[in-house]
Amino acid sequence: MTARIFQQPKHAMQSGKAHTDEWVLEFAPSEARFADPLMGWTGSGDMQSQVKLTFPDKDAAKAYAEKYGIAVRIHATPPKRLKLQAYADNFR
């Protein structure tokens, strides 16, 4: 059972920074998805893919994984770049 730990990015439609400081532990899929022959919906028998755990920091997520013997890959968060500009720059 493998998982990945990453910091939740903000959504494209989100202007605020809510929930961007949380770290997420998400399990990797253990089996491929398949199309249902009757309805055509995509499905899977993998229940771990539905589990998404949130933690206040990276160390807490890593400690949880170590406690339960979960192999993890930690994805580093890219540095946040702040683009400073004046409102008048929109009209040049």
N, C-alpha and C positions, 0 to 999 in steps of 0.2 A: 504494500500500500504506500503510494507516494503522494505527496502534496506539494503545493507551492505557497509561499508566503509573500504577499505583496501589499503595498499601500494603495488604498482605494483612490483612484483619480476622480476628479470632479466630472460630472456629466457635461456634455456640450450645451445643454439647455440650462445649466446651473450657473448663476453668477456668484453665489456665495461660496463659502468654504466649509459647509456642513459635511460631516462624516469623512473629510479628507485626511484627518489625522489618525484614523483607525487602520489597523493592520488586519488583513484577511488571510485565513488559512483555508485553502480550497483544494479538495482532493482531485487528483488526475483521474480521468476515466479509465476504468479497468477493462472495458469491452467497447467495441465499436457500436455506433448507433445504427439502427436499421429502419427501413420504411415498413409500416404496417400494410399488409397486402390488401386489406379491405378498404381502409380509409385513406391510406397514403401518408398518415402522420408519421413523423419521426419519433422513434421510441428507443428505449434501452432498458435492460434489466439491472443496470448498475445504480444502486441506491446511494452510494457514496457521492456520486456526482451532484446530488441535490443538497449536500451539506456544505454550508459556508459559515465558518466561525469567525467572529470579529474579536480583536484584542486591542487594548489601549496602546501597546507598543510592540516593537519587533521582538524584544527579549521575552515577553510573556508568551507570544505565539511560538517561539522557538522552544521555550521550556515545556509548553504543553506537548509539542511534538516529541520531544525527548522523553517525557514522562510515559507516553503511550507507545513509544517505539515506531514512530512514523518518520519515514525518510522524507526530508524536505529539501526543496530548492528555494533559496531566498532571492527574490528579484529586487535589486536596488532601485530606489526611487530616483528618477532623474532630477537634477537641480532645477528649481523653479526660477524662470527668468521673468523679470518684471519689465514690461515695456512702458516706460514713462513717456508720456506725450501730453501736450496741451490740447485743449478742446479745439482751439483754432487750427491745429494741424489737420483736422478732418476736412477743411475747406481750402486747402492749398493744392 
